[in-house]
């Protein structure tokens, strides 16, 4: 079935294009919201060739199609005329969505979904920056002088993706909350302005409206900008309400920035940094006592976190560690190995199964896992057969235990697939890259063997 044919069937099985009110996509899923859920034929959708499963969260139907998600989305968008930022008008949509959320998802679930939707758009920028940083690190280790003009430019180009995280995140948070995105990015820019950096570096007390401003650096932070844009939502709404229509275009953005900036520097920035520090302290206190524990948990439980959407709750911890230490040795290595484990477990199914269709799906999605995309295998093989999931949990935990014991550090954020090995190259700890390679081999072998053995009874005949 071609992507065009799959898109046509999806539209049909979601009740026709007139029933689809919102359409989005991520790396592996095409996401639908509909007016009437009773018109959806879920069983038929799951049975479509190329569909690995459906995830339903807060009224959103996420069809897992793997690496073809963007192409299938484009075909669906052509059929329906709905783009990623275009929503079909429905006077009862807000009430319907609120009702669905209350019935189907807890407050915690909605918070995690919100965090997830804020961070997902950032991933391409962080992957690009991370891989550029890897190129820089490899060149440095190879002996290329850091003073070389090309190296200097490459270095700050790579750093920009991480340095300006607050601005990138402000755009995503504002979009989710319905705030003015341009104003949100200006507010994030306040925290990163070069003059503010110079003030902080000087260390001399400075006041704002007579109040002492805490001198803190906010590059690569995430909590302060979350708090600031939440506040923007309510300030902007109030100013919009009291400002005459003829003056809105000038006075709403002007007054929003004027009101929020003092709170941002005096309240939200310091509180956010305090929260980040406490979070980092707690994580690293655990790491200091039992360095193997957090990588092992991350390696073993990442598939469960992905299924519940809670893996994005780990992102602030990872960013905080990178900002504080320049690397992460607690969670990111475990998540990386979890992908490898799912690949090994799914390939174990491909070798053991007697079912040609299962073998084909397992082989393709297993390789996808090793390259960093796990949802097709998770929903198409692991959850369906259960035992490969257990194998992946075991393999990931064993690999995580090893990297924890060897103090393996991920030096840059980037790819969570096999090519991510280069993110562990560092001249400060030459054995780092050796240990991550050993961990990959251990993880792959353990998950593959366990999966193979667990399929002995029926050869994964389903």
Order of alpha helices (4+ residues) and beta strands (2+ residues): alpha-beta-beta-alpha-beta-beta-alpha-alpha-alpha-alpha-alpha-alpha-alpha-alpha-beta-beta-alpha-alpha-alpha-alpha-alpha-alpha-alpha-alpha-alpha
